[in-house]
Amino acid sequence: VEKVNCVIETGITKNGQRRVIHSLLSGTGQEITEPSQIRRRAVSFYSTLYTSEYEEGETLSEGFWNGLPQVSEEANSQLEGPLTIQELQTALQGMQGRRAPGIDGLSVEFYKAYWDVLSNDLLDVFNESLASGSMPVSCRTAVITLLPKKGNLQDIKNWRPVSLLCVDYKLLSKALATRLGRAVEQVIQRDQTYCVPGRSMVDNVHLIRDVLEVSSSLDINTGLISLDQEKAFDRVEHSFLWKVMEKFGFSAGFIAKIKVLYNNIESVLKFNGGLCAPFRVCRGVRQGCALSDMLYTLSLEPLLSKIRSKLQGLFLPGFNGNLVLSAYADDVVVFVRDQTDIDVLVDIVREFSSASAARVNWKKSEALAVGEWSGGLPVLPQNMVWRKDGFKYLGVFLGKEIVVLKNWEDVTEKIEGKLSKWKWLLPQMSFKEPLIHKARLDVSNSETPGLTVALCRSKTLCLQQLVDAVGPELSDAQALGSLLGLHSVRVAQRILQLWSQILCPEEKRLLRSYGRGGARPDPADPFPEIYLSPGLGELTGPLLQPSLRQTRTAARDPPIKRTSQLAPPTLICDWKIRVRSETRPSKLSLKATPEAGTAIHPNPRTASLHGRPDDYHRRLLTHKESLPFPRIQLS
């Protein structure tokens, strides 16, 4: 535990150092190094960012609102229902602990510990706030902390603002978000996969990849334009958002509940360890709020609906209908067929930006052309350039093989580096599983170049665990897949093949002999392949209980029960299977529990080296140079 805390504290220290801003560029591009001026520059930037640019006179044409789907009456009745303690309790149970609290300092653990005392009063506060239209001051105030992004960190735009909200605010927003999640699917089309239950960004990646492959193989002229929206979540105008929800048919009562969360809100910038003066927030959805994702998706849907209805898009052989776009939040890819589609797209974006204050940055947007385009490529807005090889979408490089290979640049080194930091952990999957789970990869078309072998050396899964799962024959790929959580039998078979290549023939023979119960030491051989040596550290018995208690930890071993009668200690012995090899000496150990006067009983599957017939069980094997295998998902 002390080591884990040390690692966590070290990480926090390093992250804290990265978040310190020593200099910024002013609006004119001059470098600022004075701490007070840096603070003023940051506060000025974000106060301006959250200042509304919405003009009531600017309205979208009726064409944007025509054809929008409507929320059902049943869904509206559920959305308008009174708030209950059960909803708040469910929201609290779904919150993760060990998170930074809001400005009041009350954490999730505090509310969970005193929920029985606070629940009724908290419900009364929420009901009063919803009735009056305003939340308490602490709920309305968020602390903005800055996280570094890629690029020049002297540019304040390359810092991502994250709002730290009070837990009571997040409880109310999470309860309302649970209600909204059941209704949002009715109004958000299938090509938008963000924050809609049952949809995934994997669908977007697979769609783009398939479109590129089909267009290339069938020589279909296809254009893809990836729109870059500047500060997408921070530029959502509240008045425009309420208008959109009204056009989707949400009831006035539910919209009023959402308005309460955004009425007279303000933020305090946490800068270099200190808090700045608060400023009003008149636009944007808070990224720490459970409602933010769905509210942003709703605000963008009129634009996507207009694009679907006006562009021709892509027609593929054997596919019913046309493909017009693929969206995951603000990452929108539009399929264009010709110059007309591009001109219409530019007009739609211009009109939507004028009415909603959203902004598309054409200079950072990307365009990819597939096919011959014998008549010439269409003209793109603002001097954009067509690419022919590929582009990056949702963190994945798509396109030609030379671009796809970029997905594996430095992957092996990064994962090896992460795993090497955790080598001090015991070789148990329960310790390493969270780390391995985060390192999962999805490889759909080919194996990861050099990754599997490298991860084998990271000692994630020892040979003893491998044999315990698949048997000494190393042949049960399904059992290995179950142990590692793999969905691909092919990958499990590949792992077993690698292990078969690692073990020498003599080691394989000894493993098979052990599995049949035939492995035993030869007392007449002065240099035996198998020899018996007691593991004194594993002696157990009543007389040894006090010393063992001092060395055992509650996390690893259960407490040893006291006994009133003396019993002989059980001796756990290590069977060392030594293989004589001049090229690569190796060592395997078999653990068994010997009992006097018992014989060796062979078993076709597993057997103890010593023991009664009803005590047969396979013992774990440990390879001196055990090469572990990762929990990696390859499909």
N, C-alpha and C positions, 0 to 999 in steps of 0.2 A: 504494500500500500504506500509506503514511504517513497519507493521508487516511482510509482505512478504519480504521486503528488509532485515529486521533483520534476518529472517530465512535463506535467501540466503547467506548473509554475514557470518552467523555462520557456514553454511555448507562449504563455501569456506575456512574459517579459519581452520576448522577441517581437510578438505582435504589437505590443505597446510601443516599442521603439519604431516599428514601421509606420505607426499612425501619427507620429510626431511630425509636424510640418515645420520645417526650418526656413523655407522661403516660398514665395508665390510670385506669379506674374500679375502685374496690374492689368487693368483694362486696356492700356496702351502698349502692353508687352514689356514693361520695365520690371526688373527683378526687385522684389521687396524682401528685406531681411529683418527689419525692425519688428519685434514681436507684436507691439500694439497695432502697427499698420497691417501686419498679416492677419490679425484678428478682425480688424475692420473690413479688410478685403473679403474675407470669408463670410462674415455676417451680411455685408452688402450684397454679395452674390446670391445667397440663398433667400434673403428677404425679397430681392427682386425676382428671383425664380418663382417664388410662391405668391407673387402679386398678380392679381387677375388681369387678363387682357381681353376678357370677354365683353363684347358690346351687345346690348340687348337688341339693337336694330339689326344685327347680322343674324339672319335665319336661313336655314337650309331650305331649298326648294322642296315642294311636296314630293318630288321624285325620290328623295332620300327616304321619306317616311312611307311611301307606298309599298305595299307587299311585306311589311315587317310582320313576323308572326306575333301572336298574342298569347299572353299568359291566361290559362284557364281560370274559370271562376272558382273551381275547387282549390287550385293552388293559391289563389288570392285569399280565400277564407282561412287557409292554414297560415299564410304569411301574416294576416292581421290578428291572429289569435293572441290572447293575453300571455304575457311572459310567465313562466312557471319556474319553481325551484329546481325541478327535475332537469329542465333545459340547462340551467346554470351549472348544476352539479355535473351533468354530462360534459359540458364545455370545460369545466375545471379538470375533470379526470383526463381529458384529452390533451391537456397542456403538459409540456415537458418542464421538469424542474431544472435547477442549476442554470437559470438564465438571468441576465441582467434585469433588475426591476426598473420600474419607471421612476418618476421624480419623487414619488412618495416613499420609495425605499421598501415597499412591501412586496415580497416575492411570492411565487406560486406555492412554495412550501408553507408559507405563513397561512395562506387561505385554505390549503388542504388540512393543515393542523387544526385550525379553528373554524372549520366550515359549519359545524353544528351550532356554534355560537353566532356566526356572522350571517348565515344564509338568509334568514328572514329579514334582517335589517337591510341587507344588500338588495334584496328583491324590492323592498319598499323604496329605497333610493332610486333604483332603476325605473320603477313605475312613476315616481314623482318626476324624474327627469324627462321621461317620455311624454308625460302630460304637460309639463311646463315648456318643453322644447329646448332645454339647455342642461348640459351635464355640469357636475361640480368642476371647480377650477383645476384640480389635480388631474381629472380625467381629460380635460380639454388641452392640457399642456404635454407636449412630447419633447423628449431630449433627443436631438439629432447627433449621432456619432458618425464619423466619416471613415469609410473603408477604401483603401487604395485600389485602383483599377490599373489596367495596362496603359502604357503611354507615359508622357512627361508629367510627373507628379507636381511640378511647379504650376501646372495648369489646374485650377480649381475644378474644372469640368471633369477631370480624371479621378475625382474622388466621389464615391457612391454614398449618398446619405441614407442612413438607416434610422428609423424612428423607434426610440425606446418608449413604450407606452405603459401606463399603469395597468396592473393585472385586472382591476375591476373594469376598466374600459375594455380590455381584451375579452373578458368574460361576456360582456354584453354583445360585443361585435361578433364573437364566435357563435353565440346562440343565434343571432340573426343570420349569420352566414350559413349555419346548418339549415335553416329554413330556406334561404335563397338557393342553396345548392340543389334542393329538390325541384326547383322551378326553372332554373336557368337553362336546363337542357331543352326546354320547350321553345326557347327563343334563339339559341345559339346554334348555327348550322354545323354540320359534321366536319367541315373543313377547318374549323377553329377548334383546336384540341385543348386549349389552355383552361385549367381549373374546372373542367366539366367532368363529373364522375364517369368512369368507364372509358375515357379517352387518354391518349398518351402522346408525347412528343415523338415516340418511336414511329407512330403512324406517319408523321410528317416526313421523317428522314427516309423511311421506306418508300413513300410515295415519290419524293424527288428522285431518289436513286432509280426507281423503276421507270420513271418518265425519261430520265437520261439514257438508260439502257435501251428502252424500246425505241426512242427517237433516233438513237445512233444506229441501232441494228436495222431499222426499217427506213433510214434516211428521211426522216420527217423533220421539216424545218420547225424548230421549237425555240422560243425565246423565254428566258426566265429572268425576271427582274426582282431583286431582293430589296425591299424598301427599308431604309434606315430612318426610324422615327426618333427625333431628338428629344431626350428627357421625356419619354413617353408617359410614364406614370406620374411624373411631377407636373405635367402640363394639362391634366384633366380638369376642365373647368366645371365647378360644382353646378352652376346654373344649367349648363349644357347637359350634364349627367342627369339631373332631375327631369329635364325635358325628354331625354332618351327613354328613361324608365317609364315615363307617362305614355310615350308612343308605343312601347311594348305592352301596354295594358296593365302595368302594375297598379295596384290600388293606391289611392291617395293616403290611406292609413299606413301602409307599409313604407311608402316613400317618406312620410313624415318621420317614421322611426329612424330611417337612415340619415335624414337631415339632422337629427339631434346629435349624431356622432360627429358631424362636421360643422356645427353651428358655433361660431366665435372661437375657433380653435387657434392655438398658437404653438410655437416651437421655441426651444432653447438650444442653441448650438453648443455642443461639448467640444471644445477646441484646445488641444494640447494640455488636457487634464483639467481645464477650467470651464465654467459655464458662462456664456455670453448673455447679453440682455435679450429677453424674449421678443419675438416679432410675430405679426399676424400671418396666418396661412389661409389664403383665399382660393387656392386651387391645389390640385394634386390629390392623389390617394396615398394614404400612409402605408408604407410597405410592412410595418409591424402589425397592421390591422388585418384580421381574418377576412374582412369583406373586400379588401383592396383588389385582389385578383379578379373577382367576379365583377366588381364595379368597372374596372378598366375594360374588361372584355365586353361588357354591355356598351360602354361609351364608344368602342371601336366598331361594333357590329353594323351600324348604319353605313359606314364607309365600305365595309366588305360586302354588304348586301347590294349596294349600288354597283360595285365592280362586277359582281356576279351577273347582274342583270344587263349590263351594257357591253361587256367584252365578249368576243367570240371564244377566246380561249383555245384550248387544244383538243382536237378530236383524234382519238386513237382507234385503230381497227379492232372491232370486237368489243368496244366499250360503249355502253349506253350513256349518252349525254356527253357533255364537254367538261374538261378540267380548266378551271379559271384561276384558282388560288389555293394556297396552303398556308395556314396561319397557326402560329403558337404565340399567343400574346401579341407583342408588337413585332415579332419576327414574321413578316408577311412576304411570301414569294408569289408573284403574279405570272401566269403563263400567257404570253402574247403570241399572236399568230402573224401579225403584219404591222405596218406603220399605223394603220387605223386604230388598232388596239392600243398602241403606245400613246397616240394623241388623245384618245378618250380617257385613258388612265391619268394622264397629266391634268386634264380638265377636271376630273372627279376629285383628285387629290387637292387641287387648288381651291375648289369650292368648299370642300370639307374643312380644309385648314382655315379658311376665312371665317367659317361659322363656328368652329369648335376651338380655335386657337392652337390646334395640334400643328406640328411642323415636321415635314419630311425633309431630310437632308439628302438631296440628290447627289451631292459630292461624295458622300460616304456609302451611298447605295451601290449595288453591284448588278451587273447584267451578264448573262451567260447565253451564248448561242450554240445550238446543236443543229447539225445538218449542213448542206451545201450552200443554201441561200444563193442560188445562181443569179437572181435578180439584184443582189446586193442586200446588205444588212440594213434594217430600219435605222432611222436617226434617233438617238437617245437625247433626253433633255439635259441641259446644262453640261454639255461636253462629256457626258459619260461615255465609257469605252466598253465595247463588247469583249468578253473573255471567251476563249474557245476551249480551255483546258478543264476548268472546274472552279468551284468556289466553296467557301465554308458556310455551312448552315447549321445552326443549333449546336455548334461546337464540333461538327463532323465535316471533314473534307469530302466532297462529292465531285464526281466527274471522271476524267480519264485516270488510268492507273497511276501515272506519275503524281497526280494530285492526291489520290486515295492513300498512297504510301506515306503521306505526311502524317496520317493518323497515328503511325507507329514511331514517329521520331521521338527519341528519348523516353519512350514508354518503359522499356526494359530497365533503363538506368533509374528512372523515378521510382518504380516499384521496388527494385532491389534496395534503393536507398531507404525507402520507408520501412521495409521489412528488416533491414540491418539494424535500425534503431531499436527494434523490439526483440533482438536476439536473447536478451536476458530473461524473457518470459519462459516459463516452463513449456515443454513441447506438448501442450494440450490445445485441442481445437477450440475449447471454450474460451481460452484466453485470446487467441489470435483471430477467432472468427469475425469479430467486428471490423478489424483492420482488413482482413481478406475480403469481407463482403463489400467494403467501400472500393476495393480495387477490381471489382468485377468488370469484365469487358464483354461486349457483344460483338462477335465476329461472324458475319453472316456468310461471307463468300470464301474466305481463306483463313488458314491458321495464322496466328500472330507470329510474325517473323522473329524467331529466336526467343520469344517470351516464355514459352512453356519450359524449355530447358533451363533458362535462367531462374525461373521461379522454383524449379525443382531443387536448386541449390540454396534456396532461402530458408530451408528447414521449417517449412510450414506444417508438413505432415511427415511424421517419422515412419520408418519401416515397421515399427511395432504396431502402429495404428493401421497401417496398410494391410499387413498380414492378418491382423485381428478382424478386419472387415471382409477381405476377399479370400482368405485362406492361403496356405503355403504354396499352392499352385499358381497364385497370382493370376487368376483367370476370371474372377467374377466381376465383370465390368459394371453390372447393374448395382451390386453392393457398394462399389466404390463411388458410383454416381450418387447413390443415396447418402453416403457419408459426406460427400463434398457439396451436395446440393446442385449437381450438374444436371442439365436437361438434355445433354448430348451423350449418347452411348459411345459415339465415335471418339470423343475427347477422353472418356474414361479408358477406352481401349488403348488410346495413344499413351496415356500415363502408365498403364501396365506394361506396355511394350518398352517404354523407357526404363522402367525398373528391371525388366528382364535383361536389357542390355547392360545395366549397371552391375548386376550380380554375375559372378563367375560361375562356370558349370558346377564346380564343387559345392559352392554355396547353395545353388539350386537343388543339388542332390540332397544335401543335409536338410534343407527346408522340407522337401517331399518326404524324407525319412522321418522327420519330426512329426509331420502331419499324420503319418500312419502309425505313430507310436513306437517307431523302431530306433529312435536316436537315443543312445545311452553311452556312458563313458566306458572306456576300456582300461581297467586298473593295471593291466600288464604292460601297457604301452607307456614308456617313460616320457614320450612327447605326444600325448593323445590329441586327436582332433577335438575331442570333447573332454572337458575335465570339470570337476566339482569343486567349488569354493564357496564357503559360507559368506553370506552378506550380513555381517554382524550389525550393521546399522539398521537392519530390518527385523531384529529379534524382538519378540513380543512376549509378555508375561506379566503376572501381577506385580512382581518385584521391580519391573522396569517401568511401571506406569508413571511414577512421579517425574522421572527424567524425560520420558516421552512427552508428557504434557507440556513440559517447558519448551520443547522443540517444535511441537505441532502448532499449527495455526487453525483458527476456527474456519477460515475460508477454504482450507484444503482438506482437512481431516476432521471427521466427527469426533466428539469426546469419547475416550475409552471408558467403558462401563466398569465399575468396581465389582469384584467378585469375592465371595466369602471363603471359597476353597481354593487351595493352591493347585495349580495345574502346570505341567511341564511346558516350557516355552516352545512355541512353534518356530521352527527354523526355516527361513526362506533362503534357498540356495540359488546361486547363479550358475547355470550350466553355460560354460564358455565354449562355443563352437569355433575352434581355431582352424583356419584354412592355411596350410603351408603354401605360400606362393612367393616366388622370387620377384615377380613383377609388381604385384599389388597386394601386400598383406592386408587382410581384413579380419574382422572379428564380429561374430554374432553371439548373443547371449540368450539363453533360455531360462526362464524362471519357473521353478517347480516347488511344490511342498512335499518333501519326502516324509514318509512314515515307515517306521521299522517293520520289517516282515512283509512288505507288500511287493508285489511283482509288477512288471511292466505289461500293460494290457494294450495291444494295438487297437487302433480305431481308424477306419478308412478316412474320416474327415478331420477330427481333432482328438487329441488325447493328451493327458498329463503324463509326464515322464514317470511319476510315481503316484500311486493313489488307488483307491478302490474303484471298481467298475462304475459305481454311481457317482464318482467324483470326476468323471472325464470332463475336461475343458481345455481349450487351447490357451496356451500362455503367450504373452506378448514377446515379440522379438525386437531387439534393438540393434541397429546397424551402426558400426563405429562411424561411418561416413554417411549417415542417413541423409538422404536427399528428399526433402519434403515436397509435397505437391499442393498447389494453391486451390482455393475455392474460386474458380474462374468459370464463368458461364460463356460457353462458345456454342453458337447455334448455327 
